[in-house]
Amino acid sequence: MERDVSKTEFIQVHPNGLVIKVFVLPRSSKNMLAGRHGDTLKIKLTAPPVEGAANKMCITFLAQCLGLAKSSLEIVSGHASRTKLILVRPAKNGRGDALKDLKKRIEALGLTQK
């Protein structure tokens, strides 16, 4: 029996924005979104998991994918793990629907397949 995984299961609401649950595969051949891994968003990164290099690249890559500044993203859990929780703060552009727009962009990342 196959488990029905919601397309937004990897996104959680947080008082300061949204939290994305990601599964990072360091030392990959290229930086890319690799679809889903259970209840996480799978990300392949070229950086090794040494001295925070993969964490830094993860933040940089996700910021690029979402069109946000790197300062809008923060790893809140899993600094030394492949599974990480990343807080994503919406851009402060004065619009009330910024969080809703951000959630749509994050959902789109989860639909991307390799």
C-alpha positions in Angstrom: 0.0 0.0 0.0 1.6 3.3 -1.1 1.5 6.4 1.1 -0.2 9.4 -0.4 2.3 12.2 0.2 0.8 15.7 0.0 2.7 18.0 -2.4 3.1 20.5 0.5 4.0 18.1 3.3 7.6 19.5 3.4 6.3 23.1 4.1 5.4 24.2 7.7 4.0 27.5 8.8 6.3 29.4 11.3 5.6 32.7 13.1 8.4 34.3 11.0 7.6 32.8 7.7 7.7 29.2 6.4 9.9 26.2 7.2 11.0 23.9 4.4 12.2 20.4 5.3 15.0 19.4 2.9 17.2 16.4 2.3 20.6 17.4 1.1 22.9 15.2 -1.0 26.4 16.7 -0.8 29.2 16.0 -3.3 26.8 15.6 -6.2 27.8 16.3 -9.8 25.8 19.5 -10.0 23.5 21.7 -7.9 19.9 20.8 -8.6 16.5 20.1 -7.1 15.9 16.4 -7.3 12.2 16.2 -6.5 10.9 14.7 -3.3 12.4 12.3 -0.8 9.5 11.1 1.4 8.3 14.2 3.3 11.3 16.4 2.2 12.5 18.3 -0.8 15.6 16.6 -2.1 18.5 18.9 -3.1 21.8 17.8 -4.7 24.8 20.0 -4.0 28.4 19.9 -5.3 29.8 21.1 -2.0 31.3 18.6 0.5 29.7 18.3 4.0 32.9 19.8 5.5 33.1 22.9 7.7 29.6 24.1 6.7 30.3 24.3 3.0 27.2 22.3 2.0 25.0 24.3 4.5 26.2 27.6 2.9 25.7 26.3 -0.6 22.2 25.0 0.4 21.2 28.5 1.5 22.7 30.1 -1.6 21.0 27.6 -4.0 17.6 27.8 -2.3 17.8 31.6 -2.3 18.5 31.6 -6.0 15.6 29.2 -6.7 13.2 31.3 -4.7 14.4 34.7 -5.9 15.2 35.8 -2.4 18.2 37.3 -0.6 20.4 34.7 1.3 19.6 36.6 4.5 16.0 35.6 4.1 16.9 31.9 4.7 18.3 30.3 7.9 18.9 26.7 8.9 17.1 26.2 12.1 17.7 22.5 12.6 20.0 19.9 11.1 23.3 21.8 10.8 25.2 18.4 10.9 22.6 16.3 9.3 21.4 15.6 5.7 17.8 16.4 6.8 17.5 20.1 7.6 14.7 22.6 8.5 15.2 25.9 6.8 13.3 29.0 7.8 12.3 31.2 4.8 11.2 34.7 5.6 9.1 36.5 2.9 10.5 39.6 1.3 9.4 42.7 3.0 7.7 44.4 0.1 4.6 45.9 1.9 2.2 43.4 0.3 -0.1 41.4 2.6 0.0 38.3 0.5 3.8 37.9 0.6 3.6 34.7 2.6 1.0 33.2 0.2 3.2 34.0 -2.8 6.3 32.5 -1.0 4.3 29.3 -0.3 3.4 29.0 -4.0 7.1 29.4 -5.0 8.2 26.8 -2.5 5.4 24.4 -3.6 6.6 24.7 -7.2 10.1 23.6 -6.1 8.6 20.4 -4.8 7.0 19.7 -8.1 10.3 19.9 -9.9 11.7 16.5 -10.9 15.1 15.5 -12.2 
